[in-house]
Amino acid sequence: MVFKNVVKVGNTLWNHKKKSAAGAVALQGDVRAFYARQAVKYGRESLSSEERPRRVTVLANIYANNGRVFEKFATNALPLLHLGGLEVTVIEVQLENLAAEIDKTEADALYIVGGDGTLSCALSGIFKKYDIAPLPIGVFPGGDNNRSLLSLVPEVFSLGEKDVRKFCESAMALIEEKKRTVSEGSNEGQQFSRPIYGLSDFHTGWFLYIELRKKKMWYWGRIKRRFAYFWEMLKHSPVPIHISASYEEFCPGCNSCRPPVVSSEKPQWKWWYFIFGSPVHKTPPQDFSEISNENCHKLHTVDLVGTDTIAETDTSKIVVRTGGSKMNRFDVMREGWKRCKMGKAVTSADPMKFYEHVLEANAVTFALDKLPELVRKFSVFGEVYEVTDDLLNKRVRFEVTNKKLDIYLPTCVRVEISEV
């Protein structure tokens, strides 16, 4: 009975595919119209004669995904920025060189249009010059995975490929000035000519391999990701992966790693404080001079064994997780399908149960010489690298830095499809 119903639905969609496509386009138009009504409220706010509209410089990688990313931006986000009363300048150039040169005299915010690689390229240019980004940054979720954004707001950026709400929410976060301060991660290795910076993670293992294979299953449509787990585990058995790692133990702060606080004289009281009130003084930084930690930056070595290894930045530390060491092909298939159902692109849907080894570090160095030939790949900040023969004896270092960035991020999806 169920099979007959599925066949019936498939035949209906095939016989009326033009109507189905038209319905999907109409729904997307209704969603855009909803967000346009939200954005225009900000555009109609009056400004005084001394104020000027907020200036946003859009750095666009027009070649990302063969131009499809820029097309999505121009259709879904750019109209909202204009309706929101922003003064928008779109620049299509090499991002790394330009991102470091734009400052507060030219713009009030940057908006990066591209994938994870584009974002990492722009951040590397900025933090090559600054420790704290001079301008807040918004990011358009146009990449295939958007791993950087997924790790920050999964409930928004895990929406489907054709769900335009995540594009609109990204633009609305910029219009509404919803900001969050995040710390940058840095990655170094012989395959990189210099340190690169980004917001997401280091990832390797069988789950990364399958996630990369799903593109080749495009003809399966919306179930291509689920089918990729089924097909790859039908062909291969997931032998556990061994990774040698050395890491610096995480220290939240002590007199060895934190500089002493320079005491400043308390300002004298003035008589006019009676009239105008006393000035607001900044909260002094925490004093770590009395805190000692024998294990501060202590080096450890560990052998990580599992089917999945991931290292993520978490405020001021790196969290390394490894799991699935006893999984067979059916276990990997089930875990992959759970991730599909929960919208998880990187981490497990049940982390407490899946990850067997969790450690916290200031920095971690991976040796990837024992990766099976089939899965000799790793991703850093969303960019995928292949471990070729000349890199087998090389190492990859991943660390959290003191570099800070204000990023525009939505907090939730404000409308359900059924409400549009």
N, C-alpha and C positions, 0 to 999 in steps of 0.2 A: 504493500500500500504506500509506504513512504517512498519507495523507489519510483512508483508511478507518478507520485506528486512531484518529485524532483524532475523527472523527465518532462512532465507537463509544464512546469515553470520554465525549464530550459527551452522547450519548443515555443512557448509564448514569447519569451525574450528574443529568440532568434527570428520568429516571424514578424515581430513588431520592434525590431532593433532601432529603427529610426525614432519611434515614439519613446523607447526607453532612453535613448541618448538625449532626446529633447527634454524629457522629464528631469534627467540629471543636470543638464545645463540650466533649466529653469530653477531648480532648487539652489544651485550655486548662486544664481542671480539674486534670489530671495535672501540668501545669507549675506551677500555683499551689500544689499540694500539695507539690511538691519544694521550692519556696522557703519554704513555711510550715515545713517541717522544719528548714531552715537558720536561719530567724529565731528559732524557739522555743529554739534552743540558747543564744542570747543572753538571751532572756527568763527562762531558768531560772537564770542566774548569780545567786548570792546577793550581797546588799548588806549592808554593816555598818549598825549602828544610826545612824551619823552620816551615811550617804550617802542620797541620794534618787534616784529614776529620772531619767534625762535628760528634759528638757522640750522638746518640739517644738511650735512654733506653726505651724499650716498656714494659709497665706493663700490662699484659694481664690476664683478667678473662676468663679462658678457659671454665668455666661452664655457662657463660651468654647465655641465650636462648638455653640451651642444646648443647653448643659448636658451634652453628651456627654463632655467632658473630665473634669468632676467625677464623672460616673458611672464612667468608667474608673478614676479614682483610688480611689473608694470600693470598687470591686470588686477591684482588683489590689494597691494599695499600702497603703491604710489598715489592712487586717487584718494585714499583715506588721509594720507599725509597732507595733501593739498586741501581737502575739506576741513582738516583739523587746524588750518590756519598757519601751517609751517611754511617757512621759506626754504624750498628744496633745491639743492644743486646736485645733479647726477654727474659723476665722473667715471669714465670707463678707461682705467689706466692700470699700470702695474701697482698693486696695492701696497706691497711692502715698502717701496720707496716713498710713496705719498702719505701713507697713514702716519708716519712719524713726523711729517712736516706740517700737518694741519693742527692749528692751535686755537685758543679761545678768541683770537682776534678775527678769525675767518669763519668759525662755526661754533654752535653751542652743543652739537652732538654729531656723532658719526653713526652711519647705518651701513652695515656690511651686508652685501648681497652676494651669496655664493654658498659653497658647502663648507665642511669642516676644514678642508685644506686652505680655502680662501681666508677663513677666519684666523687660522694659525699663522698664515703668511702675514696678515695685517698686524696681528699682535706681536709677532717677532720683530717687525719693523718698529713698532711703538716702544717695546721694552728693550730694544737695543739702545734706545736713547733716554728713556725715562724709567724710574722706579715706580711711579704712580702715573697712570694714564691721565693726560691733561684734559681729556674730554670723555664723557660717558658714551657708551657704545650700545647700539641696538643691532640685532642680528636677524636677518630674514631666513627662515627655515627652509631653504630651497634645495638642500643636499639630499642624497639618497637616504642617509641615516640620521643626520643631524645629531650625532652622538654628544656633541658639546651641550646642546640645548636639552636633549633628553635627560642628561644627568642632573640638570638644574630644575626643570619643570616637566617631569614625565607625563603628568595628567593632561598637559596641553600639546606637547610636541610628539606624543605617541599616536596622535590621530592619524587616520589613513592617508595615503598618498594624495587622494583626490578630495580630501576634506579641506575646504578653503578656510575654515575657522582658525586654524593655527597660523595661517598667513596674516589674517586680519587681526588676530590677538597680538601678534608681534608688532604690527604697526600701531595698534591702540596703546600698547605699553609705552611706546615712544611718545605718543600724543599726550597721554595721561601722566607721563613722567614717573612711572613705576620703576624704581631702581633698586638694585641690590649690589652690595660690594662683595667681590669674590677675589680669592687669591689665585695667582697664576702657577701653573705647573711648567717645568722646564725639562727638556729631553736632550741628552747628548749621546753621541755615538760616532763610530768611525764612518758610518754611512751618511752622517750629516756634516756639512762643512762648518757649521757653527751651531750653538744652542738654538732650539726652536721652542716657542711658547704656545700654550693652548689651554683650553678649559675642560677637556674631556679626560681621556684615559690612555693607558697602555693595555693592550689586549692580545692574547694569543691562545690557540687551542682549537679543538674540534668545532666549537660553536661559532667561532669567528670564521673558520673555513666554510661552514654551511651557510652562514649569513652572506658570505661573498658569492656563493654559488647560486643564490636565489634569483639573481638577475638573469641567469641563463634559463630560468623556468618561466619567463615572461608570458608564455602562451597559456599558462595555467591561471592567469588573471589574479584575482584577489586571494586565491589559495596557494599562490606560488611559493610563499615562505613555508607553509606547512608541508607542501609536497617536497620541497628541497630537503627537509629533515627526513621524510620518509624515504626518498630516493637515495640519498647519500648513505644513510644507515643500512639500506638494503644492499648496497654495493660494498661497504667498508665496515670493518670492525674497529671501534674507537680504542686503540691501544693507549694506555696512560702515557702522558707526556712528562718527561723529567726536565726540570729547569733548575740550574744552579743559580742561587741568588745570594748576594751580600747586601746587608742593609745597615744603616745607622739608626740606632734605637731612637724612637720619638721622645722628645723632651718638651713638656709644655712651657718650660721657662725656669731658668735657674741662674745663679751668679756666674756660671761659666759661659753660657750662650747668650745672655741678655746684657746689654751695656748698662752700667750704673746710671741711675737717674740723677741728672744735674739739678740740684736744688736751686730754686730761684727765690729772690727776696719777695716777701709779701708786700704788695703795694700799699703805700700809706693812705690813710683815710682822708678824704677831702670834704670840705664843708658843703660843696654843691651837691654831694650825694643826697643831702636832705631834700633837694628840689627835684633832681633828675633821677635819683636812685643810683645805687652802686652798680658798677659794671659786672657783667657775668664773666666769671673766670672759668677757664677750661679745667676739666677734671685732670689732675696730674696723672701721668702714666704709672702703671703698677711697678712697685719696687721689688726686684728679685734678689737684691743683695744678700738677704738673709736666708735664701732658699738654696740648698745644695742638692745635687743629684749625681751620685757616683756613676750612673749609667748614661749620663748625657753624651749623646753622639757615639756611644759604644758600638763597635762593629761586631756583627754577627754573620754567620753563613748558614744557609739552610737549603735543603733540597726540596723543591716544590714538585709534588706528583699529583696529576689529575688530568681531566679532559678539558678544563677551562681555567685560565689564569688571567686575572684582571688587577690592575693597579689604578686607583682613583685618587684624585686630590680631594681632601675633606678639610676645608678651612686651612689650618696651619700644619697639616700632616698628610701623609700618603697612607692609604689603607690597601694592603695587598690581600687578595682572596684567591684561594685555589680549592677546587672541589671536583667531585665526580670521578674519583680515582677508581671506584669499583663498578662503574656503570658499563653495561653492555649496550649493544646497538639499540635495543628496545627502550632502555632507560633514557638514553640520549634523545631518542625520538619523542618520548613522553615529555621530557623536560623542555625540549624545543617547542612542542605544541602548547605547553603551559605558558611559555614566554610569549608565544603568538597571541594567546587568549588574553593575557594580562597587559599586552602592549609593551613588553620588555624587550628591548633590542640588544642589551648588553648584559645586564646582571640577571641572576636567577629570580624566578617568580617566588621562590621560597628560600631565601638566602640562609636562614638559620639551619635549615636541613641540608642544603646542597653543599655549602662551603665547609670543608673540613679543616682548613688551615687559614687563619686570619692573623695578620700582623700589622702593626702600626710603625711607621718609620718617617724619618726626616728625608731620607733618600734611599733608593734601592737600585742595585745594578744587576742586570740579568745577563746570563750566558745562555745563548740559544743554540749551542752546538749539538744538543741531543734531540732536537725537534725531528719527528718523522718526516720523511721526504715529502709526503703528500700535504702536510700542513705547515710547511716552512714559510709561514707568513706571520706578520704581527702588525698591529695598527697602533699609531701614536697620534693622538688628537684628531682621529678620524681618517688620517691618511694611512694607506696600507703599503707596507714594504715587504719585499720578498727576501728571505735569507738565502742568498746565493752562496756558492762554494767558497768564494773569497771572503765572505762575512761570517762563516761558521765559527771561527775562533775569535770573533769580535764581541764586544759587550755593549749593552745599551743601559744608560743611566737615566733614571727618572726621579725628579726631586721637586719638592714644593719650594717656592721662592717667597721673598718678602715683597714682591711686586703686586700692586693692587689695581683693581679695575672696577668702575661702576658700570653695570650693564642693565639695560632696560629689559625687564622680564614680566610677562603676564603672571597672574597668580592662579587663574582658573579659566575655563571656557564659560563665558557668560550666557550662552544661549544653547539650548538643545535643538537639534534639527526639527523635532516635532513641534517646537514653539514658533518656528519661522513662518 
